[in-house]
Amino acid sequence: MTQTGGSRRTLTRDDGYLPIEDYGVISDGRTIALVGADAGIDWWCVPAPDAPPLLDRLLGDGPHAGRFSIEPTDDWTVERAYRDGSNVLETTFTTAHGRVRITDSLNSGHAGRLPRSELARRVEGLEGHVELRIELCLGARFGETPPRGPVVPNDGAFRLGDLVVQLRTSDDCAAGIGGHPGPADDGRSSLRLRTSPGSRSTLALLVTDGQPLMDTPIATIDARIDRSDRQWKDWSADLSYDGPHADRVVRSALALKLLLFSPTGAIAAAATTSLPETPGGGKHWDYRYAWVRDVAYSVKALLRIGGTEEAQAGFAWLVDAIDGDDDALLRPFFTLRGDEPPAATADSLPGYRGHGPVVIGNDARDQLQLGCFGDVLETAELFCRRGNHLDARTARVLERLAETCAGAWRQPDSGMWELEDERQYTMSKIGCWLALRRAADLAEAGQIADTAAGERWAAEAEAVAAWVDEHCWSTEREAYVEFAGADTLDAALLLATRFGFPRPDRLDRTRAAVQAELATGPLVHRLSRTRHEEGAFLACSFWLVEALVFGGHFDAAQRTMDELLAATSHDLGLMSEMVAPATGAFLGNLPQGLSHLAMIHAALALRDGGEEGR
């Protein structure tokens, strides 16, 4: 592996905002923070990724925007990199007078998670002298809990609802507001620091939720940065991928690990909410929850590259959430603790670059998405095919899903893309075929049900495939269309090649039609009807690589993968949900787990010729 990073460059904020692609991400397995290329931490939700943000400048600049910034007072250039095999981030500023490195970590302890969140920032003088301006402003947590005065005067600790928040600094950080290094009564602080060759200072923001905050020496906090780095390195070194694009695969695996909520094993779809999917603003969604589809795909990707502990945790979370839900069918997503997500509401923050609304919650929680049955049962089948075994409760949950799918597959639904109009979406039917086929495979392997149930599910799967052929194939388009009777295309159908849907010729012709109509070079849009409304969807772009492999177009697949990785290059190897093909600008929430897991599956398809994916 090589260190992920970029070349030195200048950077300025536009009306207080950075491009989405200028953010790095750090995590401790419980919370996730976004760090701008100018070392401004602009987003941090505490005590969990789907909690209100303590730092929120990402969604609204202004004097009271929540941020934790460190910036030279002179003009500067910047370069940044993750440490090799790690999610500890380094940002290096160069001014006319010297160089300084800032190392950012959400720290872990000896036994994994600390009993609190610990955002640590080490500042090291490398050359000459650099004057730094440090600013902390605590956000209003979606208007829920504005800062309420210091707990103890002059010690930098605040109560915000159930949170206790404290700023800790080395003694060499000169006080600004209030005459001490902690925040003033309104939760704001301004500090100064002058570095010299070999100097080393540390700042940290400590947060507890519903429990006391223990005092910790700043030297102990600083030492935990390197311990956390070693833990990331140990994890990534245990991955077993040995194919093409290994650096990007490992970085994508580390990105998935960033999104893991370790208290439950859930994997968030993304770390943010309301970053627009269109260049001029629009389509704002809250993705800080765990989608059944994304978790299932992540489990499968991690299983295939050696991330077995996270894969098992994610699979167990899926089973727990599904088993504990009283929904008669299958809810498309849950909170990270496995509960029903909140309905969408709007916050008063202005939104990224002023493009609101800022959305909290997601109304897709009540949708029927039939494809989720296939996502779960396919993951279970791969889990068992790799020599693992199901417990009795998991087997019962899977049997119930198979039976429910067998009775529900004829219903219209909202489809994979969570559309408002319920229709007979082709990809949803193929997802039901996948669920029933994999359930039959599990029964044949003796993992669930019995032979008779497996034979019944297999027969129902054939009925689904026949229905798709009769109602969803267009002789005019020479392709499977978006839904029965439509003349529009859906790039999600590229996934059907990985599923092994038993119509390979028709799938390859569908791939050709999607590529001709929805692709701009290697970048693929989701749907015919939304192509001009939003950016290219990165997961669909990687699905194109897989479809080319499974269709026997291996050289084209390799070429497309190379072009796609170049088009999605990011100095830290992160990916958002979409990109604007004309500019390469990132669109949508960051980091987007679906983009990273799709990249891993595409690389595995190239390595294995597609065989293992089935």
FIZA-231847 format. One line per field, with one value per residue (C-alpha): y, z, x; residue in three letters. Coordinates in steps of 0.1 Angstrom, whole numbers, plus 5000, padded with zeros to 4 digits. Layout:
<nodes>
py [Y  ...]
pz [Z  ...]
px [X  ...]
residuo [ALA  ...]
</nodes>
This chain:
<nodes>
py [5000  5036  5067  5084  5121  5149  5176  5210  5235  5268  5268  5295  5292  5305  5325  5303  5269  5243  5220  5186  5169  5191  5172  5143  5121  5107  5083  5064  5037  5058  5093  5108  5142  5160  5179  5205  5208  5240  5220  5233  5206  5216  5185  5163  5146  5134  5109  5091  5099  5103  5126  5164  5180  5197  5212  5222  5248  5223  5233  5270  5296  5325  5338  5311  5282  5252  5247  5239  5255  5258  5281  5300  5338  5342  5330  5293  5263  5229  5192  5164  5126  5098  5079  5047  5021  5044  5068  5093  5124  5147  5183  5202  5240  5258  5296  5320  5316  5279  5246  5230  5196  5190  5154  5147  5117  5106  5085  5050  5034  5002  4981  4999  5026  5052  5059  5094  5110  5124  5146  5151  5176  5175  5205  5200  5227  5213  5243  5280  5297  5296  5317  5299  5312  5286  5290  5269  5276  5250  5246  5247  5210  5217  5243  5217  5228  5260  5262  5268  5285  5269  5240  5254  5289  5290  5252  5251  5226  5232  5214  5210  5190  5156  5163  5176  5192  5203  5219  5208  5224  5224  5252  5270  5278  5315  5324  5346  5352  5351  5352  5314  5287  5273  5286  5318  5318  5315  5284  5303  5305  5321  5310  5317  5293  5300  5269  5264  5236  5205  5221  5199  5210  5193  5204  5182  5184  5159  5149  5126  5118  5113  5105  5124  5136  5124  5147  5134  5148  5163  5141  5110  5123  5131  5095  5081  5096  5071  5042  5049  5050  5016  5001  5013  4999  4965  4963  4972  4949  4919  4925  4897  4914  4908  4919  4950  4985  4973  5008  5020  4988  4992  5028  5020  4993  5019  5042  5015  5011  5048  5044  5014  5022  4998  4998  4979  4968  4990  5007  5042  5050  5082  5106  5137  5150  5174  5178  5185  5159  5186  5212  5241  5226  5202  5167  5169  5136  5125  5094  5091  5058  5022  5010  4973  4972  4991  4971  4938  4949  4961  4928  4909  4932  4928  4891  4888  4909  4896  4921  4892  4907  4937  4915  4893  4924  4939  4907  4902  4938  4931  4901  4919  4950  4929  4905  4934  4953  4951  4961  4934  4934  4947  4983  4997  5013  5017  5040  5029  5014  4994  5016  5032  5063  5097  5113  5141  5176  5207  5226  5263  5260  5276  5245  5238  5270  5283  5255  5243  5227  5209  5177  5156  5121  5104  5097  5067  5049  5039  5027  4992  4982  4946  4944  4944  4908  4898  4919  4901  4865  4869  4881  4852  4827  4840  4840  4803  4794  4806  4779  4798  4786  4801  4800  4790  4825  4838  4808  4816  4853  4842  4817  4844  4868  4841  4833  4870  4877  4847  4863  4899  4900  4908  4941  4975  4992  5023  5006  5008  5045  5053  5070  5085  5066  5029  5008  4973  4981  4956  4957  4950  4919  4907  4914  4891  4865  4867  4864  4832  4817  4822  4810  4778  4775  4779  4752  4728  4734  4725  4760  4769  4753  4719  4704  4710  4747  4751  4735  4758  4789  4778  4773  4808  4823  4808  4824  4858  4854  4845  4876  4899  4884  4889  4923  4942  4934  4960  4947  4983  4992  4958  4960  4955  4988  5006  4992  4971  4991  5018  5029  5044  5027  5020  5016  4995  4966  4964  4947  4918  4904  4899  4883  4857  4864  4836  4858  4866  4876  4901  4914  4921  4940  4959  4968  4981  5002  5017  5025  5041  5063  5069  5069  5099  5081  5058  5078  5064  5082  5063  5068  5081  5106  5120  5122  5160  5167  5153  5141  5107  5080  5064  5031  5027  5035  5006  4983  4990  4975  4944  4941  4942  4915  4892  4899  4887  4921  4920  4944  4970  4964  4970  5002  5015  5008  5027  5057  5056  5057  5086  5104  5099  5107  5124  5132  5111  5083  5092  5092  5109  5097  5114  5135  5162  5147  5181  5192  5162  5181  5158  5158  5143  5130  5120  5095  5074  5038  5025  5041  5025  4991  4991  5000  4969  4946  4960  4953  4918  4911  4921  4899  4868  4872  4875  4840  4846  4874  4848]
pz [5000  4994  5013  5000  4993  4968  4956  4973  4962  4972  4985  4993  5005  4983  5005  5034  5016  5003  4974  4987  4972  4995  5026  5044  5069  5103  5126  5159  5151  5168  5154  5121  5114  5081  5079  5051  5032  5051  5084  5093  5109  5096  5105  5136  5149  5185  5200  5168  5130  5130  5160  5158  5147  5173  5144  5114  5091  5063  5060  5067  5071  5094  5127  5147  5124  5143  5134  5148  5125  5125  5098  5092  5095  5064  5028  5025  5003  5015  5010  5028  5031  5052  5070  5052  5058  5083  5087  5106  5085  5081  5067  5059  5055  5039  5043  5033  5069  5076  5075  5099  5100  5117  5125  5131  5148  5164  5191  5203  5235  5245  5242  5213  5218  5246  5270  5253  5219  5217  5187  5189  5168  5169  5156  5147  5136  5107  5094  5104  5123  5115  5132  5135  5142  5160  5163  5179  5177  5190  5169  5180  5172  5147  5171  5198  5225  5223  5246  5282  5299  5314  5338  5358  5351  5329  5324  5289  5297  5286  5290  5258  5268  5278  5263  5283  5259  5268  5248  5261  5248  5254  5276  5246  5230  5238  5251  5230  5240  5278  5288  5289  5262  5267  5250  5262  5274  5239  5231  5210  5215  5196  5202  5188  5184  5170  5159  5156  5142  5163  5183  5192  5206  5210  5211  5217  5219  5244  5246  5268  5264  5296  5318  5336  5318  5332  5332  5311  5307  5272  5268  5271  5245  5222  5226  5216  5182  5174  5191  5170  5139  5148  5152  5117  5102  5120  5106  5070  5070  5078  5046  5020  4987  4962  4928  4906  4920  4955  4969  4960  4973  5006  5008  5000  5027  5051  5040  5048  5081  5087  5083  5107  5139  5162  5191  5169  5138  5115  5086  5077  5041  5045  5072  5061  5053  5026  5004  4970  4942  4914  4905  4913  4945  4949  4960  4996  5016  5050  5045  5081  5086  5077  5045  5043  5007  5015  5047  5027  4999  5024  5042  5010  4999  5033  5033  5000  5011  5046  5067  5085  5119  5104  5080  5108  5128  5099  5091  5127  5128  5097  5114  5147  5130  5107  5135  5159  5134  5134  5097  5079  5050  5051  5061  5036  5064  5101  5125  5135  5166  5146  5153  5130  5114  5119  5093  5073  5088  5078  5099  5099  5087  5052  5036  5016  4997  5007  4989  5014  5029  5054  5060  5092  5088  5056  5044  5024  5057  5049  5013  5000  4982  4971  4961  4997  5000  4975  4991  5025  5012  4987  5015  5037  5009  5004  5042  5043  5010  5027  5053  5080  5097  5107  5141  5145  5149  5118  5098  5109  5099  5065  5060  5069  5044  5016  5024  5025  4992  4976  4984  4977  4946  4923  4942  4928  4949  4950  4936  4943  4938  4963  4938  4947  4921  4929  4898  4886  4886  4867  4891  4920  4903  4897  4933  4942  4918  4936  4970  4961  4942  4971  4996  4975  4975  5013  5017  4994  5015  5047  5062  5063  5059  5041  5006  4999  5008  4987  4957  4961  4963  4932  4913  4923  4912  4878  4877  4885  4857  4833  4844  4838  4803  4794  4809  4812  4779  4751  4716  4704  4729  4728  4766  4799  4807  4839  4847  4830  4800  4801  4774  4798  4811  4846  4852  4883  4859  4854  4887  4874  4857  4891  4904  4877  4864  4838  4807  4799  4763  4772  4801  4778  4754  4783  4793  4758  4758  4792  4782  4750  4766  4802  4801  4796  4791  4822  4842  4843  4852  4871  4850  4815  4831  4856  4835  4831  4867  4886  4884  4874  4900  4910  4921  4886  4870  4889  4881  4844  4850  4865  4837  4811  4829  4832  4796  4785  4775  4798  4779  4778  4816  4824  4803  4818  4853  4846  4832  4861  4888  4870  4868  4905  4917  4951  4969  4998  4978  4990  4969  4972  4958  4924  4903  4877  4844  4830  4860  4882  4911  4939  4945  4972  5006  5017  5021  5002  5013  4981  4959  4979  4981  4944  4936  4957  4938  4905  4913  4925  4893  4873  4895  4894  4860  4877  4890  4927  4926  4918]
px [5000  5010  5001  4971  4977  4980  5004  5007  4981  4964  4929  4903  4867  4839  4815  4827  4823  4847  4840  4828  4858  4880  4870  4887  4870  4880  4862  4865  4839  4812  4813  4825  4840  4847  4880  4884  4917  4922  4922  4887  4866  4831  4810  4808  4777  4779  4773  4765  4765  4727  4727  4726  4759  4781  4801  4779  4796  4793  4756  4758  4786  4784  4797  4779  4785  4800  4836  4871  4896  4934  4949  4981  4977  5000  4993  4998  4997  4985  4991  4974  4974  4961  4988  4996  4969  4951  4923  4945  4948  4977  4975  5007  5007  5036  5040  5068  5081  5079  5060  5036  5018  4984  4975  4938  4924  4892  4909  4904  4916  4934  4903  4887  4862  4868  4839  4838  4845  4880  4888  4925  4946  4984  5003  5040  5065  5085  5105  5108  5080  5043  5016  4984  4949  4926  4889  4863  4826  4801  4770  4734  4728  4699  4686  4682  4707  4726  4757  4747  4777  4808  4803  4832  4846  4877  4881  4866  4837  4801  4768  4747  4717  4730  4764  4794  4819  4855  4883  4917  4950  4987  4999  5015  4982  4977  4942  4919  4883  4877  4913  4916  4919  4884  4852  4835  4799  4785  4807  4832  4870  4898  4934  4969  4999  5034  5053  5090  5112  5105  5076  5046  5013  4980  4944  4914  4876  4862  4825  4805  4768  4748  4779  4806  4837  4869  4900  4928  4963  4969  5000  4978  4954  4983  4997  4964  4967  4996  4978  4947  4969  4984  4950  4939  4971  4966  4931  4940  4971  4948  4928  4933  4928  4956  4941  4943  4939  4949  4955  4921  4904  4921  4912  4876  4876  4889  4861  4835  4852  4848  4810  4808  4789  4807  4782  4757  4776  4754  4770  4758  4751  4770  4783  4763  4729  4715  4746  4729  4729  4725  4751  4728  4714  4685  4677  4687  4685  4696  4718  4730  4711  4717  4701  4694  4708  4740  4747  4741  4764  4790  4789  4794  4824  4841  4836  4854  4884  4889  4871  4854  4847  4830  4811  4798  4788  4770  4752  4742  4729  4708  4692  4686  4670  4648  4637  4629  4609  4571  4568  4548  4572  4608  4617  4643  4665  4669  4686  4721  4707  4681  4651  4625  4641  4624  4602  4619  4618  4636  4661  4668  4704  4708  4723  4755  4763  4729  4710  4685  4665  4686  4667  4667  4652  4640  4605  4616  4614  4578  4584  4581  4614  4610  4647  4658  4647  4673  4699  4696  4692  4721  4744  4732  4740  4775  4780  4772  4790  4822  4819  4800  4768  4735  4719  4683  4670  4688  4674  4639  4643  4655  4627  4602  4617  4616  4580  4570  4588  4571  4537  4546  4567  4537  4531  4542  4568  4590  4620  4657  4658  4631  4608  4574  4555  4549  4553  4563  4600  4621  4650  4626  4613  4649  4656  4627  4640  4674  4658  4639  4668  4692  4666  4663  4701  4702  4676  4694  4726  4706  4710  4673  4638  4636  4637  4600  4603  4634  4617  4587  4610  4629  4597  4585  4619  4613  4578  4594  4620  4592  4572  4602  4607  4571  4564  4598  4616  4613  4618  4620  4648  4664  4667  4650  4633  4629  4594  4568  4555  4581  4605  4631  4662  4675  4713  4705  4698  4736  4736  4716  4746  4763  4732  4733  4698  4693  4690  4727  4721  4693  4714  4743  4720  4706  4741  4748  4716  4724  4760  4748  4721  4732  4770  4793  4826  4830  4804  4769  4736  4709  4678  4668  4644  4669  4700  4698  4687  4717  4752  4765  4760  4793  4779  4762  4795  4813  4783  4791  4826  4810  4785  4812  4832  4802  4793  4827  4841  4871  4893  4866  4860  4896  4897  4865  4878  4910  4890  4866  4892  4909  4876  4869  4904  4905  4937  4925  4908  4873  4841  4808  4775  4777  4801  4794  4808  4817  4838  4845  4829  4816  4778  4757  4767  4802  4817  4791  4794  4776  4803  4831  4816  4807  4844  4855  4830  4842  4879  4870  4851  4882  4904  4881  4866  4833  4830  4833  4807  4780]
residuo [MET  THR  GLN  THR  GLY  GLY  SER  ARG  ARG  THR  LEU  THR  ARG  ASP  ASP  GLY  TYR  LEU  PRO  ILE  GLU  ASP  TYR  GLY  VAL  ILE  SER  ASP  GLY  ARG  THR  ILE  ALA  LEU  VAL  GLY  ALA  ASP  ALA  GLY  ILE  ASP  TRP  TRP  CYS  VAL  PRO  ALA  PRO  ASP  ALA  PRO  PRO  LEU  LEU  ASP  ARG  LEU  LEU  GLY  ASP  GLY  PRO  HIS  ALA  GLY  ARG  PHE  SER  ILE  GLU  PRO  THR  ASP  ASP  TRP  THR  VAL  GLU  ARG  ALA  TYR  ARG  ASP  GLY  SER  ASN  VAL  LEU  GLU  THR  THR  PHE  THR  THR  ALA  HIS  GLY  ARG  VAL  ARG  ILE  THR  ASP  SER  LEU  ASN  SER  GLY  HIS  ALA  GLY  ARG  LEU  PRO  ARG  SER  GLU  LEU  ALA  ARG  ARG  VAL  GLU  GLY  LEU  GLU  GLY  HIS  VAL  GLU  LEU  ARG  ILE  GLU  LEU  CYS  LEU  GLY  ALA  ARG  PHE  GLY  GLU  THR  PRO  PRO  ARG  GLY  PRO  VAL  VAL  PRO  ASN  ASP  GLY  ALA  PHE  ARG  LEU  GLY  ASP  LEU  VAL  VAL  GLN  LEU  ARG  THR  SER  ASP  ASP  CYS  ALA  ALA  GLY  ILE  GLY  GLY  HIS  PRO  GLY  PRO  ALA  ASP  ASP  GLY  ARG  SER  SER  LEU  ARG  LEU  ARG  THR  SER  PRO  GLY  SER  ARG  SER  THR  LEU  ALA  LEU  LEU  VAL  THR  ASP  GLY  GLN  PRO  LEU  MET  ASP  THR  PRO  ILE  ALA  THR  ILE  ASP  ALA  ARG  ILE  ASP  ARG  SER  ASP  ARG  GLN  TRP  LYS  ASP  TRP  SER  ALA  ASP  LEU  SER  TYR  ASP  GLY  PRO  HIS  ALA  ASP  ARG  VAL  VAL  ARG  SER  ALA  LEU  ALA  LEU  LYS  LEU  LEU  LEU  PHE  SER  PRO  THR  GLY  ALA  ILE  ALA  ALA  ALA  ALA  THR  THR  SER  LEU  PRO  GLU  THR  PRO  GLY  GLY  GLY  LYS  HIS  TRP  ASP  TYR  ARG  TYR  ALA  TRP  VAL  ARG  ASP  VAL  ALA  TYR  SER  VAL  LYS  ALA  LEU  LEU  ARG  ILE  GLY  GLY  THR  GLU  GLU  ALA  GLN  ALA  GLY  PHE  ALA  TRP  LEU  VAL  ASP  ALA  ILE  ASP  GLY  ASP  ASP  ASP  ALA  LEU  LEU  ARG  PRO  PHE  PHE  THR  LEU  ARG  GLY  ASP  GLU  PRO  PRO  ALA  ALA  THR  ALA  ASP  SER  LEU  PRO  GLY  TYR  ARG  GLY  HIS  GLY  PRO  VAL  VAL  ILE  GLY  ASN  ASP  ALA  ARG  ASP  GLN  LEU  GLN  LEU  GLY  CYS  PHE  GLY  ASP  VAL  LEU  GLU  THR  ALA  GLU  LEU  PHE  CYS  ARG  ARG  GLY  ASN  HIS  LEU  ASP  ALA  ARG  THR  ALA  ARG  VAL  LEU  GLU  ARG  LEU  ALA  GLU  THR  CYS  ALA  GLY  ALA  TRP  ARG  GLN  PRO  ASP  SER  GLY  MET  TRP  GLU  LEU  GLU  ASP  GLU  ARG  GLN  TYR  THR  MET  SER  LYS  ILE  GLY  CYS  TRP  LEU  ALA  LEU  ARG  ARG  ALA  ALA  ASP  LEU  ALA  GLU  ALA  GLY  GLN  ILE  ALA  ASP  THR  ALA  ALA  GLY  GLU  ARG  TRP  ALA  ALA  GLU  ALA  GLU  ALA  VAL  ALA  ALA  TRP  VAL  ASP  GLU  HIS  CYS  TRP  SER  THR  GLU  ARG  GLU  ALA  TYR  VAL  GLU  PHE  ALA  GLY  ALA  ASP  THR  LEU  ASP  ALA  ALA  LEU  LEU  LEU  ALA  THR  ARG  PHE  GLY  PHE  PRO  ARG  PRO  ASP  ARG  LEU  ASP  ARG  THR  ARG  ALA  ALA  VAL  GLN  ALA  GLU  LEU  ALA  THR  GLY  PRO  LEU  VAL  HIS  ARG  LEU  SER  ARG  THR  ARG  HIS  GLU  GLU  GLY  ALA  PHE  LEU  ALA  CYS  SER  PHE  TRP  LEU  VAL  GLU  ALA  LEU  VAL  PHE  GLY  GLY  HIS  PHE  ASP  ALA  ALA  GLN  ARG  THR  MET  ASP  GLU  LEU  LEU  ALA  ALA  THR  SER  HIS  ASP  LEU  GLY  LEU  MET  SER  GLU  MET  VAL  ALA  PRO  ALA  THR  GLY  ALA  PHE  LEU  GLY  ASN  LEU  PRO  GLN  GLY  LEU  SER  HIS  LEU  ALA  MET  ILE  HIS  ALA  ALA  LEU  ALA  LEU  ARG  ASP  GLY  GLY  GLU  GLU  GLY  ARG]
</nodes>
